[in-house]
Amino acid sequence: MKTILVIAEHRRNELRPVTLELISAAQELRQADDKVVVAVIGSKAEAYTSALSVTGVDEIVTVKTASEEFDPDLFEAAVSALVENRKPSVVLMAHSVDTLGYAATLAKKGNFGFATDVFKVEYDGAELVATRAGYNQKVNVEIDFPGRECVLLAIRGSVYKQAEGATSPTVSALDLGSATSRGKNLQFVEAGGADDVDITGVDFIVSIGRGIAEENNVETFRELADTVGATLCCSRPIADAGWLPKSRQVGQSGKVVGACKLYVAMGISGSIQHMAGMKHVPTIVAVNTDPNASIFTIAKYGIVADIFEIEEEMRAQLG
Ligand SMILES: Cc1cc2nc3c(=O)[nH]c(=O)nc-3n(C[C@H](O)[C@H](O)[C@H](O)COP(=O)(O)OP(=O)(O)OC[C@H]3O[C@@H](n4cnc5c(N)ncnc54)[C@H](O)[C@@H]3O)c2cc1C
């Protein structure tokens, strides 16, 4: 029997949805009598046990620390103690700004196998294989970890479905002793656009790219999105120009629109980096004047046309 350890992520007293995705990843990975243990770290760790009691979780371990907010030193100490105590073969954590602060150090110190931004994980016989992108998202790289007793994987968000269904796992506590931090949280500052809609959770997106030509045209497509009940998103040049907030950018350095079912790409060429955020969407409609635009290679419906003509037509038909 092996143990898969999931590290819960929370911020400002709320469990982050990626935690439930990690539990799904653990469920998919588990074999026969493997055990899924979810660890939650923080001064109010026990407050999350009910939200974490979802199908597939066998045990929840709370690790009390001095701070409720994320602290890299305390998380590193806590996960290290958890690995020592529970001897997991795999540790799943989010590929997030939090784990960026301690995962690599932890893996190095513990001599663990390690991979970040993983979007697929499975066993090939007895070998654990993690898949992530390489060479600027141009190829997928399969990584194995020969000889490692414990493998730590940071999993990309919005790839796995959120685990659901209630269950009653065992709840236990692990004493961290006197772990201390070199840092101190002074205040919490929201990143720009944090009060904006979370595009990873919406199901219908109209997305604009450089084909809109100028800032004045953003309003036209905002109105179109409102008319058809979609959320307006964009490619990176539009966000870089400040025409839409960064929080609306889809792609490798933007967001993966995990819940999207219908994605209408208007004047977007389909770079590897943009497609990294939306190529999984079941129905992609692309409008582009260039019949050779890469976006057509993943579109279910391709329209070789001017986006302004199609915008008018959509409004007339759907508005
Ligand atoms: C490390 C790195 C990370 C990156 N991350 C991201 C990311 O997260 N998201 C992202 O989007 N990009 C990202 N990029 C940038 C990416 O490489 C592309 O430059 C970008 O996606 C191009 O955006 P676009 O498709 O809007 O523009 P373009 O590539 O210029 O395409 C515009 C398209 O509009 C079409 N068009 C023009 N006029 C019309 C019209 N009137 N009607 C119809 N079609 C028209 C053109 O034929 C063209 O295909 C990243 C790049 C790097 C190096």
The ligand as an ORCA input file, in Angstrom:
! r2SCAN-3c Opt
* xyz 0 1
  C       7.038     33.113    -22.851
  C       5.842     33.582    -23.640
  C       4.599     33.503    -23.064
  C       3.479     33.923    -23.784
  N       2.246     33.804    -23.206
  C       1.152     34.103    -23.927
  C      -0.148     33.926    -23.388
  O      -0.327     33.548    -22.232
  N      -1.219     34.221    -24.175
  C      -1.089     34.658    -25.464
  O      -2.110     34.905    -26.115
  N       0.132     34.856    -25.984
  C       1.238     34.610    -25.250
  N       2.467     34.840    -25.792
  C       2.559     35.574    -27.068
  C       2.350     34.684    -28.281
  O       3.585     34.134    -28.693
  C       1.757     35.473    -29.457
  O       2.586     36.568    -29.748
  C       0.340     35.982    -29.206
  O      -0.491     34.938    -28.735
  C      -0.254     36.555    -30.491
  O      -1.482     37.117    -30.211
  P      -2.572     37.303    -31.338
  O      -2.961     35.966    -31.870
  O      -3.641     38.177    -30.801
  O      -1.786     38.180    -32.434
  P      -1.227     37.811    -33.845
  O      -0.360     36.612    -33.786
  O      -0.666     39.054    -34.424
  O      -2.535     37.385    -34.669
  C      -3.536     38.253    -35.078
  C      -4.447     37.471    -36.010
  O      -5.549     38.258    -36.367
  C      -5.865     38.000    -37.721
  N      -6.605     39.176    -38.193
  C      -6.144     40.426    -38.385
  N      -7.146     41.254    -38.749
  C      -8.270     40.510    -38.799
  C      -9.640     40.779    -39.085
  N     -10.073     42.008    -39.370
  N     -10.513     39.753    -39.046
  C     -10.101     38.506    -38.749
  N      -8.830     38.184    -38.448
  C      -7.915     39.178    -38.451
  C      -4.540     37.766    -38.413
  O      -4.704     36.995    -39.573
  C      -3.766     37.027    -37.317
  O      -3.903     35.630    -37.462
  C       3.609     34.436    -25.096
  C       4.875     34.514    -25.662
  C       5.984     34.089    -24.958
  C       7.340     34.163    -25.600
*
